Amino acid sequence: MILRKDGRNWFSNFIPFETPVVYQGISYPTPEHFYQAMKANRDDLAARRSVAAAGTPGQAKRAGRAVALRSDWNTVKVDVMRYALEKKFAPGTSQRMLLDNTTEPIVEWNSWHDNYWGYCTCPRCAKKQHLNMLGKLLMEIRDA
């Protein structure tokens, strides 16, 4: 289940934080900006600032594809996402109330072949493994 209100997927990483997250002195408006910026090496603050300054989450996603990927990315990417989601759905936020108001399984249904973070519903992905890591992290935060 992905909760929608006003036609928006409120669990999406493109929905802004209620208050921008500041990390290493850099302000991030959305979880997507944060996640994409963290792909850059720790000491490459210029790359992180550039991603953080992207005008939209989609632009941040494209910018994140262009940074030199940190060597430990595959090891830390789930923890980076968890951190961003914990900030977005922090206790006392209205976004946390949305998360707390569901006990159903949360699945990131998509049609763009993302079976790591979500569950692609296209025929091409029907027989593939669907990890749904975004949904799993959201349920972990909700149930903690």
C-alpha positions as CSV (number, residue, x, y, z in Angstrom):
1,M,0.0,0.0,0.0
2,I,1.2,3.5,-0.9
3,L,-0.8,6.2,0.7
4,R,-2.0,8.9,-1.7
5,K,-3.6,12.2,-0.8
6,D,-4.4,14.9,-3.3
7,G,-3.0,12.7,-6.0
8,R,0.5,12.6,-4.4
9,N,2.4,9.6,-3.1
10,W,3.2,11.0,0.4
11,F,5.8,8.2,1.0
12,S,7.8,9.3,-2.1
13,N,11.3,10.5,-1.6
14,F,10.3,13.4,-3.9
15,I,8.0,14.9,-1.2
16,P,9.9,17.5,0.8
17,F,11.0,17.1,4.4
18,E,8.8,19.3,6.7
19,T,12.1,20.9,7.7
20,P,15.1,20.5,5.4
21,V,17.7,18.1,6.8
22,V,21.1,19.6,7.4
23,Y,24.0,17.2,7.2
24,Q,27.7,18.3,7.1
25,G,26.5,21.9,7.0
26,I,24.5,21.2,3.8
27,S,20.7,21.6,3.6
28,Y,18.7,19.0,1.8
29,P,15.0,19.7,0.9
30,T,13.9,16.1,0.1
31,P,15.0,12.6,0.9
32,E,15.9,12.2,-2.8
33,H,18.3,15.2,-2.7
34,F,20.0,13.7,0.4
35,Y,20.2,10.1,-0.9
36,Q,21.6,11.2,-4.3
37,A,24.2,13.6,-2.6
38,M,25.4,10.8,-0.3
39,K,26.6,8.9,-3.4
40,A,29.5,11.3,-3.5
41,N,32.7,10.7,-1.5
42,R,32.6,12.1,2.1
43,D,35.2,14.7,1.3
44,D,33.5,15.8,-1.9
45,L,31.4,18.5,-0.4
46,A,31.2,20.4,-3.6
47,A,29.5,17.5,-5.3
48,R,27.1,17.1,-2.4
49,R,26.3,20.8,-2.4
50,S,25.6,20.7,-6.1
51,V,23.1,17.8,-5.7
52,A,21.5,19.5,-2.7
53,A,21.0,22.7,-4.8
54,A,19.2,20.9,-7.6
55,G,15.9,22.6,-8.3
56,T,13.8,19.5,-8.2
57,P,14.1,15.9,-6.8
58,G,14.2,14.7,-10.4
59,Q,17.1,17.0,-11.1
60,A,18.8,15.8,-7.9
61,K,18.4,12.2,-9.1
62,R,20.0,13.0,-12.4
63,A,22.8,14.9,-10.7
64,G,23.4,11.9,-8.4
65,R,24.0,9.7,-11.4
66,A,26.8,12.0,-12.5
67,V,28.8,12.1,-9.2
68,A,31.9,9.9,-8.7
69,L,30.4,7.1,-6.7
70,R,31.9,6.5,-3.3
71,S,33.6,3.1,-3.0
72,D,31.4,1.8,-0.2
73,W,28.1,2.9,-1.7
74,N,26.6,-0.6,-2.1
75,T,27.4,-1.2,1.6
76,V,25.9,2.0,2.9
77,K,23.0,2.9,0.6
78,V,20.3,1.2,2.7
79,D,21.6,3.0,5.9
80,V,21.6,6.3,4.0
81,M,18.0,5.7,2.9
82,R,17.0,4.7,6.4
83,Y,18.6,7.9,7.8
84,A,16.6,10.1,5.3
85,L,13.4,8.2,6.0
86,E,13.9,8.5,9.8
87,K,14.3,12.3,9.4
88,K,11.2,12.5,7.1
89,F,9.0,10.4,9.4
90,A,10.4,11.7,12.7
91,P,8.0,11.6,15.7
92,G,5.9,14.7,15.8
93,T,5.8,15.4,12.1
94,S,2.7,15.2,10.1
95,Q,4.5,12.8,7.8
96,R,4.9,10.5,10.7
97,M,1.2,10.6,11.4
98,L,0.6,9.4,7.8
99,L,3.0,6.5,8.5
100,D,1.4,5.7,11.9
101,N,-2.1,5.6,10.3
102,T,-1.5,2.4,8.4
103,T,-0.8,-1.1,9.5
104,E,-0.9,-2.5,6.0
105,P,2.2,-3.7,4.2
106,I,3.9,-0.9,2.3
107,V,5.0,-1.6,-1.2
108,E,6.6,0.8,-3.6
109,W,4.7,-0.3,-6.7
110,N,6.3,1.1,-9.8
111,S,6.6,0.5,-13.6
112,W,10.1,1.7,-14.1
113,H,11.8,-1.7,-13.3
114,D,13.0,-0.8,-9.9
115,N,12.9,-4.1,-8.0
116,Y,15.5,-3.2,-5.5
117,W,13.7,-0.3,-3.8
118,G,10.3,-1.3,-5.0
119,Y,8.2,-3.8,-6.9
120,C,7.9,-3.3,-10.7
121,T,4.5,-4.5,-12.0
122,C,5.4,-4.7,-15.7
123,P,5.3,-8.1,-17.5
124,R,9.1,-8.0,-18.1
125,C,9.7,-8.0,-14.3
126,A,7.0,-10.5,-13.4
127,K,9.5,-13.3,-12.7
128,K,12.2,-11.2,-11.1
129,Q,12.9,-10.9,-7.4
130,H,11.2,-7.9,-5.8
131,L,13.1,-6.7,-2.8
132,N,10.9,-3.6,-2.0
133,M,13.6,-2.2,0.3
134,L,11.8,1.2,0.5
135,G,8.6,-0.4,1.7
136,K,10.6,-2.6,4.2
137,L,12.4,0.5,5.6
138,L,9.1,2.4,6.0
139,M,7.5,-0.5,7.8
140,E,10.7,-0.9,10.0
141,I,10.4,2.8,11.0
142,R,6.7,2.5,11.5
143,D,6.9,-0.6,13.7
144,A,9.9,0.6,15.8
